[in-house]
């Protein structure tokens, strides 16, 4: 979508859209939640109205090239006193009453104005900037929604891992009690196994609470009433993603070219440059045309003599030249506009530096997440093998319960590590797309090479 298309969309769409409501029993995926967030997010609605205001400001400045046509009508009655020589007026004055009715069309047209072009160009730059800012706000809303979505998946995955760990702990407890019944285990062994099962139940309760908290945070992120009844798709168990093809330097250049907020800064610099031109042009001469025409009716009466009524067309035409030859504030206004232009350029440079740091942070975070995911899968495989071997050896009486409990705890840690690593990779993947400004523009992230 081009900026022109976005402007037409902004101008045609109502801003007071209803807040969506969640459907009971529906399992939402990430794209559906992003759609809801874009509609209901307060930040998105504020950015939309700002873009709408900038669009209307362009229309106001475009009207400077058009004539102003006004219909004016007035009616009234006036009593006046005029001095008059006594030989002609006994009291030395004459009073006159003038009932008046007038209706006319007035035309004003600026023939020459050196500042209106720069003003219009500056407004167009701000319109483009506000549209780009709106796009970035939607990207931020989508990013926050994705992060909270993956956190809910992470919490749900941790809950599943806690349930599996509880089953494992209960299996160990049952095996230990069976060994104790056959005289192959001691009472402390049974008590240790029971303590392990109790710890697993406690962790399960904590995991359930984390799921509810993460759901509340998700509903807040998408801009609807907090609820824990929302249902989302489960965490994907896909294999770890392949590395991206782009280097970090290429990603930085992609961000410089595609980040809407960075492109908006360039438009703000352009607007400040046009404001500087406007400050100069405002001291150039301006020429305007004024014309008026209509019908005037008057019924004047005097206390001495006789006045006749009139009801005739009246008109006036004038051309006006205005040129401020001297204005003590001129130098200060121009210097102020120049300072604004320099400040906008510095803000643009600071934004570029910030974008570079964000891309680097996202790149390092993503590369770390990939390594953690691979390591977590290896950790889970090793922990599962160790646990199975320890439990079999304990059942045959060649290993102690301490070895089984230690292997069980390692297995529980490995399960949580796999869930956390997958969530970290998904969040960092979205983070690097958000940092480069490609979120909501690509169906799938572009691969980068660590």
Rosetta blueprint (number, residue, H / E / L):
1 X L
2 X L
3 X H
4 X H
5 X H
6 X H
7 X H
8 X H
9 X H
10 X H
11 X H
12 X H
13 X L
14 X L
15 X L
16 X L
17 X L
18 X L
19 X L
20 X L
21 X L
22 X L
23 X L
24 X L
25 X L
26 X L
27 X E
28 X E
29 X L
30 X H
31 X H
32 X H
33 X H
34 X H
35 X H
36 X H
37 X H
38 X H
39 X H
40 X H
41 X L
42 X H
43 X H
44 X H
45 X H
46 X H
47 X H
48 X H
49 X H
50 X H
51 X H
52 X H
53 X H
54 X H
55 X H
56 X H
57 X H
58 X H
59 X H
60 X H
61 X H
62 X H
63 X H
64 X H
65 X H
66 X L
67 X L
68 X E
69 X E
70 X E
71 X E
72 X E
73 X E
74 X E
75 X E
76 X E
77 X E
78 X E
79 X E
80 X E
81 X E
82 X E
83 X E
84 X L
85 X L
86 X L
87 X L
88 X L
89 X L
90 X L
91 X L
92 X L
93 X E
94 X E
95 X E
96 X E
97 X E
98 X E
99 X E
100 X E
101 X E
102 X E
103 X E
104 X E
105 X E
106 X E
107 X E
108 X E
109 X E
110 X E
111 X E
112 X E
113 X L
114 X L
115 X L
116 X H
117 X H
118 X H
119 X H
120 X H
121 X H
122 X H
123 X H
124 X H
125 X H
126 X H
127 X H
128 X H
129 X H
130 X H
131 X H
132 X H
133 X H
134 X H
135 X H
136 X H
137 X H
138 X H
139 X H
140 X H
141 X H
142 X H
143 X H
144 X H
145 X H
146 X H
147 X H
148 X H
149 X H
150 X H
151 X H
152 X H
153 X H
154 X H
155 X H
156 X H
157 X H
158 X H
159 X H
160 X H
161 X H
162 X H
163 X H
164 X H
165 X H
166 X H
167 X H
168 X H
169 X H
170 X H
171 X H
172 X H
173 X H
174 X H
175 X H
176 X H
177 X H
178 X H
179 X H
180 X H
181 X H
182 X L
183 X L
184 X L
185 X L
186 X L
187 X H
188 X H
189 X H
190 X H
191 X H
192 X H
193 X H
194 X H
195 X H
196 X H
197 X H
198 X H
199 X H
200 X H
201 X H
202 X H
203 X H
204 X H
205 X H
206 X H
207 X H
208 X H
209 X H
210 X H
211 X H
212 X H
213 X H
214 X H
215 X H
216 X H
217 X H
218 X H
219 X H
220 X H
221 X H
222 X L
223 X L
224 X L
225 X L
226 X L
227 X L
228 X L
229 X L
230 X L
231 X E
232 X E
233 X L
234 X L
235 X L
236 X L
237 X L
238 X L
239 X L
240 X L
241 X L
242 X L
243 X L
244 X E
245 X L
246 X E
247 X L
248 X H
249 X H
250 X H
251 X H
252 X H
253 X H
254 X H
255 X H
256 X H
257 X H
258 X H
259 X L
260 X H
261 X H
262 X H
263 X H
264 X H
265 X H
266 X H
267 X H
268 X H
269 X H
270 X H
271 X H
272 X H
273 X H
274 X H
275 X H
276 X H
277 X H
278 X H
279 X H
280 X H
281 X H
282 X L
283 X L
284 X L
285 X L
286 X E
287 X E
288 X E
289 X E
290 X E
291 X E
292 X E
293 X E
294 X E
295 X E
296 X E
297 X E
298 X E
299 X E
300 X E
301 X E
302 X E
303 X L
304 X L
305 X L
306 X L
307 X L
308 X L
309 X L
310 X E
311 X E
312 X E
313 X E
314 X E
315 X E
316 X E
317 X E
318 X E
319 X E
320 X E
321 X E
322 X E
323 X L
324 X L
325 X L
326 X L
327 X L
328 X L
329 X L
330 X H
331 X H
332 X H
333 X H
334 X H
335 X H
336 X H
337 X H
338 X H
339 X H
340 X H
341 X H
342 X H
343 X H
344 X H
345 X H
346 X H
347 X H
348 X H
349 X H
350 X H
351 X H
352 X H
353 X H
354 X H
355 X H
356 X H
357 X H
358 X H
359 X H
360 X H
361 X H
362 X H
363 X H
364 X H
365 X H
366 X H
367 X H
368 X H
369 X H
370 X H
371 X H
372 X H
373 X H
374 X H
375 X H
376 X H
377 X H
378 X H
379 X H
380 X H
381 X H
382 X H
383 X H
384 X H
385 X H
386 X H
387 X H
388 X H
389 X H
390 X H
391 X H
392 X H
393 X H
394 X H
395 X H
396 X L
397 X L
398 X L
399 X L
400 X L
401 X H
402 X H
403 X H
404 X H
405 X H
406 X H
407 X H
408 X H
409 X H
410 X H
411 X H
412 X H
413 X H
414 X H
415 X H
416 X H
417 X H
418 X H
419 X H
420 X H
421 X H
422 X H
423 X H
424 X H
425 X H
426 X H
427 X H
428 X H
429 X H
430 X H
431 X H
432 X H
433 X H
434 X H
435 X H
436 X H
437 X L
438 X L
439 X L
440 X L
441 X L
442 X L
443 X L
444 X L
445 X L
446 X L
447 X L
448 X E
449 X L
450 X L
